[in-house]
Amino acid sequence: MERKLKLGMIGGGQGAFIGAVHRIAARIDNAYELVAGAFSSHAARSLQSGLELGLPEHRIYGSYHELINGELDLPPHARMEVVSIVTPNHVHFQPAALALEKGFHVVLDKPMTYSLQEAIELQQIAQKNGKLLCVTHTYTGYPMIKQARALVKSGELGAIRKVYVEYPQGWLSTGLEQENQKQASWRTDPSRSGLSGCMGDIGTHAFNLAEYVSGEQVTHVSAQLETFVPGRRLDDDGAALLKFTNGVSGVLIATQIAAGEENNLRIRVYGEKGGLEWQQQDANSLWVKWLHEPAQLYRSGAPYTNSISQNNTRVPPGHPEGYLEAFANHYTNFAKHVIAVESGQQPTPEALDYPSIEEGLRGMAFVETVVKSSQSSQKWTPFASISPNLPHE
């Protein structure tokens, strides 16, 4: 990296799982320096969290308003340049909008906002202020996912026909929210999570992965959402048939009540000549299967992988890289884009390879579409209307 970007954080204090993940990801490639934060809506907890992270007391704030305005009062060379927002869904839009309006770039945990309307407004604010936003759809950061995308794009598999993507979890098989488990409580609360539980939380990841690898966009959905745990207020299971552009057909499954399952996100894509398969439990492998030839096994870091895949790999073949490194790839590529823009330079293709605000917007449109489809008696529901901007390459 040419230099470190100064990073601020909203949320992610004591007891928060994802905040620590974001901080590790930001540090892996030495692309950021954490300089400030508002780590909790409780000022005392924010202060304690910041002190534990080694920040000076005057750069630890009691609210996101104090953080953004306080940093803006500092000289340009001292203030944060990017703010990472790792709060529950209902506290995404307002801090992100304020940060963009005040001239800061934003990294935002998924799903991008509480509602589709908020997502559309956030895109307009970012465009108006000329600032960048990264949505951490982690799984497109894996090197072998980038290899898969390149294989599809090259046409080696022939015209794509079918996409299968599934994300099974089992951690919400019981009513953890009724035991005041923090992560379960907000994810199953419609006032904090939004229209959907399971589909908003992990279905958006599966959807993002399907569009990224296939290179196609969903146009219609036929979905069924279920709530299995008694008393739960949002869906904990769902499935959807998908229609993509160019006649591609797909199936998406997301569930959080598959007892015994952890996080084995899996995708299969089939074309006229062959198909590919990747799963997170063996993230460094990509199987490519041919109609009349033996299957091939691609491994991350190998010299035969494409340049984008290699750009997102740090160690030689046989040394596994996983979830944290995939997360870091988004942070690092986003940093390259920010530095290029701030320096008046043209960003490289590698710098543009992260989930941007357009992908975040489509994720929110997916949530609204699957909920609408599940409530409808019609077989197909058109994908929700959003900004005409297409995802960047």
N, C-alpha and C positions, 0 to 999 in steps of 0.2 A: 504494500500500500504506500501511496505517496505520503500520507500523513494520517493521523488518527482523527476521527470525528469525535467531537464532544457530545456525549450522550446523556440525556435526562430520562427519568423513568417515572411513570404514573402507575401506582399500584405495585404489586409484587413484593410486599413487605413480609413481615414475620407470618409464617403459616401458609404462605402462598406457594403452590407448586410451580406454576408456569413462570413466575418472575425470575426464579433462579435459573431456569432453562434459558430464558432470554439473555440473562447476563453472561452465562457461559458461552452461548452462541456468539454474542457480540465480542467476546474476548479471544476466541479461538484463533482468529487470523490477525489479531492485533489491529483491528480496523477501528475500534472505538475505545474511548476512555469515559467511564461513568463519572460524571462531574456533579450531578444534582439529582434530586428526586423528591416526589411527594408519594410516599410508599403506602400510605393508608389514608382513609377518610378520617381517622382518629389521629390528631396531631401528635399525641404522645407516642403512639405506636409508630408513626412515620419517623419521628425523631430517633427512637431506639433502633429501628431498622436501618436508617441511614448511618448511624454511628457504628453499628455492627459491620457495615460495608466499608467503613473507613472514610466516610465523607466528612468534611468540616461542617460544623453545626449550622453555619450561615448559608449552606447550600442544601439544607434539608428543610422542606416546606410542609406546611400543614394541609394544603389543598392544591389541586391542580391549577386553580386560578393564581394562587400565590407563586407557584413554580413558574408558570409561563410569564407572568408579569414581572416577577422578581428577576428572572434571567434576562428579560428584555431590558431591564434597567442597568445591566452590566455592560461593560465595553464589549464591542463585537468580538474581539480576540479572546475574551474570557467566557462568554456565555455558551450555553449548549447550542448545538446545531441541529440535532435530531432528538426527538422525544419518542420513547417506546411506551406504548399504552397497553397494560396487561391487566385490565380490570374486567369484571363481568360485563356481559353484552350491553346492558342498559347504560353503562358508563363508558361507552366507546365514542359516541357521536360528539358530545359537547366538548370534551377535552381535545379531541382530534380537530374539530372545527376551529376552536380557539387557537390551537397551535398553528394550524395552517394559515389562519388569518393574520397571526402575529409574525409570520415569516419563518416558521420552523418546519423541517421535514418530519415525517411521521412513520414509525413502524407500529402496526396495529395488529393485535391478536385477532384470530378469526372467531366467529364470523364477523365481518367488518363492522356491522352496526346492529342495532336492535330491530330495525325494520328496513324494508326496501326503500321507503320514502326517505329515510335518513341517509341511506347509501347514495341515492341520487343527489341529494343536497350536498353531501360531502364531496362527491366528485366535482360538482359545480364550484364549490369553494376552493378545492385544490387547483382546478384549472384557472380560476380567476386570479389566484395568488401565485401561480407558477411554481408550486411546491410539489414534491414527490411524496408518495405514500406506498409503503410495502405492507401487504397482508400476509401473515405468516402461515400460509398453507404449507406446512412443513414438508410434506412427502414428495413434492416435485423437486425438492433439493437433493434427492438421492442421485448419485452418479449413474446408476443403472436405469433409473427412470429417464434421465436425459438421453442415454443410449437408446432406450426404447422409442422415445419421441423421434430421434434422428432416423432410426430404421423405418418407422412409419412414413416420415416425411420424404425419405429417399425413394419410396415406391417399391422397395425390395419385396415387401409383402404383398404387392398388388393392391388393387382397390380394396379399401377397408370395408368389411361387411358387418362385423359384430364386435361389441365391447361388453365385457362382463367386469364389474367392479363390486367388491364387497368389503365391508368393514365390520367384523364381529367383535363385540366386547361382552363381558359378562358381569362387570362390576356393579351394575344397577339391577341385578336380578332380585334384590330385596329392597325394602323401603328405607334405604340409608338416609334419605332426607328427613324421615320421621325420627331419626336418631341425632339430628342436627349435625350430620357430617357436612363440613363446609362446602366441599366440591359438589356434592350431590344436591345440597340445598338450593343453590342458586341456579344450577342447570335444570332443575325440575320446577322452577318457579316462573310462571309466565310473565310476571312483572319485571323479572330480571333477565330471563333468557330470551323471551320473544315468542313468536308464533309456535315454535317447534322445540322439542327437547332433543331427542336423538338425531333427527335429521339436521337440525341446526348445529349440533355439536360435532358429530362425526360424518353425517351424510354429506355435509358441505365439502369435507376433505375428499370423500370418494368421488363426488361430482367434479371437483377441481382436477383431480387426477385423471378422470376419464376424458375430459376435454383437452387437457395438456398433452397426454400421450397420443390420443387419436388425431389431434389437430382439427377436430370437428366441434361444432357447437350444438347443444341440445335445442330442439325446436318445439317438441311436444313431450308431455309427461302423462303417464297413467299410473297413479300411485295409490298405495293403501298404507295408512299409518295405524298403529295399534298401541294401546296402553295396557300392559299386562299386570303391573303391580297395583294392587288395590289402593285407592286413595291418591295415586299419582295424577298430577294435573296436566302433564304433557306426554307426548308419545315417547315410548322407550324402544320402539321397534318399527321398521318400515321397509317397504320394497317399492321399486318403481320400474316400469317399462319406459324406455327412452327412445325417442326418435331424434336422430342427429341430422345435420346437413348432409347432402350427397347420398341420401338413402341409407345411411348407416343405422343399424338397430342396436339397442343396448339394454342391459339389465343392471340395476343398482340395488344393493341390499345393505342396509345399515341397521344394526341392532345393539342394544346395550343390556339385553337380558339373555344372551347366549351363555349360560352358566359354564364356567371353565375356560372360556375364551379370554384372551388378553387384548392384543392390539395387532392381530395379523392382517393388516390391510393387504388386499390382493387385487391384481388387475390382469385380465387376459384380453388381448386384441387379436382378431383374426381377419386376414385379408384373403384374396383369391389364391395366393401362392403359398401362404404360410401364416403363422401366428406367433405371438410372444406371450410370456407369462413371467410375472414378478410378484414376490410377496415380501412383506417387511421382515418376517422371521428369518429370511435368508437374503437380506437386502443387497448384498454384494454380488448376487448372481442374477442373471437374466437368461431365461431359456427362450430360444428361438426355434420354432418347429416348422418343418417344411413338408409340403404335400408328398413329395416322392424322394426325399433325402433324409438322412439321419438328423436328429435334433442337434443344435449347437448350444453350448454353454458359454456365455460371455461373463467375464469377471471384471469387477471394477479395478481400475489402475493398470490394466493390461495395455500394451502398446497398440493393440488393434482397436481400441475404443476410440470414439470420436473426440474432437478437440474440446467440445463443450463438456462432455463427461470427464475428461482428464482435467479440465480447468477446475472442476469441483471435487477433485480427489487429491489427498495430501500424502498418502503413503503408498508403498509398492503393493502389488497384488499379494493376497494372502494375509494382509494386515487389515482386519475389518474396520470399516467406518460405519457409523450408525446414525441414530436419531439426532444426537447433538450436532454432529457434523453436517447433516442435512439441513438442520435449522441454521447453522452457521453460514452455509452457502448463501441463503437468502440475505442474511445480514451483510455478508461481505460483498456480494454482487450489488446490493442496494447502495452500499458505501461507495463503490466505484462509480455508480450512476450519479450519486449526489456530488461527489468530487468533480466529475466531468462537467456537470451542469454549473456548479459554482465557479469552475475555472474557464467556462466558455468554450469547452471542448466537446467534440462529438463523442458520445458514449459508444463503447465497443459492444458487439453482440453479447459478450459475456456479462457486461454491466447491466444489460437489459433483461437478463434471464432471472427474474424473480416475480412472484405474484404481485401485480400492481393493483391500483385502485379499480381497474376494469375487471380483473378477475374477482376481486372482492365484491363488486357490484353484481356480477353474474351469480356469485354464491348466494347473495341475498335474494336475487330473483328466483333462484332454485328453491329456496326455503318457501317462499310465498307460493310458488307454483305447485310444489308437492302437497302443501296443506290444502290449497284450493282444489287440487285434483282428488285428494282423499275425501273431501267433503262433497264432491260432485258425483252425480249418477252417470255422467258422460264418460265414455271410454278414454278420450284424449283431451288434455287441457293444454292450450298453447302456452309456450313459455312466456313468463311475465314481461311486459313491455318495459324496456330500460333505455338508457342512452344509446345512440347508434354507434358509439365508439367501440371498436373491436379490440380484443386483447393484443398487446404489443408482442412483437417477435423478439 
